[in-house]
Amino acid sequence: MFYGLSHGKIDRRGLFFRHFLRDIETLNRWALEARLQVTAMSAHAYGHVHHRYRLLRTGFSMGEGYGPILVARQERPLESLAGSTIAVPGMLTTAYLLLRLALRDFQPLKARFDEILQIVKDGQADAGLLIHEGQLTYQQEGLCNIIDLGQWWLKERGLPTPLGVIGVRSDLPAAVARKVAAVVRSSLLYSFSHREEAMAYALKFASGLQPAQADRFIRMYANEASLDCGNEGQQALHALLNAAHRVGLIPDRVEIRFVT
């Protein structure tokens, strides 16, 4: 999404950007402090900072019937994991929220997203919640799919799964926020029209994925739907955050505010 912006391939509209590459839970924690003026964050995290950030309609990562995957060393029903220790990639991730909605009783073991596969293989946790590339490689590690939470959410609500969003801090002037929205959209469009060079950049962060796997993963979460979340994306986010509020995972009802 940010290749065109970070490499000076597009018009930045007079704005200067300083980039921070961090795992998503670090960005979520920073969002609680409103540390960054523009940030990627989990949809779950937005439920905690909606009063401090407005969302871009561009930059959503949505699972169309797929999403975070819960894996274990052997096949077992989801219900059998009640009370078990499950490695999770952060308490503010959307993956954690979805698992709490699907399986209310478990003990979370916080870990970096790229350590969870090994934690489960080593027996440090009964199961692990995978985001990012692990969703495509867990079978190579000899692990079993317990539940795809994107499929579960689709069956429950008939909606895609809103996983990641981009927020702009509310204290930025409206004119600046609109420029940010235009720049991010231009960056995404540049990658769509220069896919090979954008892919070459993305592969630097692909954690051992083969190019075909990386391409598949990117198409799952950075695609045409990322240009504008649309009414369905907005509805899906609203449904997810309402569900989180009802079970006490976010403190209040969320009024979703977009940069217009």
Buried (B, 14 or more C-beta within 10 A) or exposed (E): BBBBBEEEBBEBEEEEBEEEEEBBBEBBBBBEEBEBBBBBBBBBBBBBBBEBBBBBBBBBBBBBBBBBBBBBBEEBEBEEBEEBBBBBBBBBBBBBBBBBBBBEEBEBBEBEBBBBBEBBBEEBBBBBBBBBBBBBBBEEEEBBBBBBBBBBBBEBBEBBBBBBBBBBBBEBEEEBBBBBBBBBBBBBBBBBEEBEBBBEBBBEEBEEBEEEBBBEBBEBBBBEBBBBBBEBBBBBBBBBBEBBBEEEBBEEEBEBBEBE
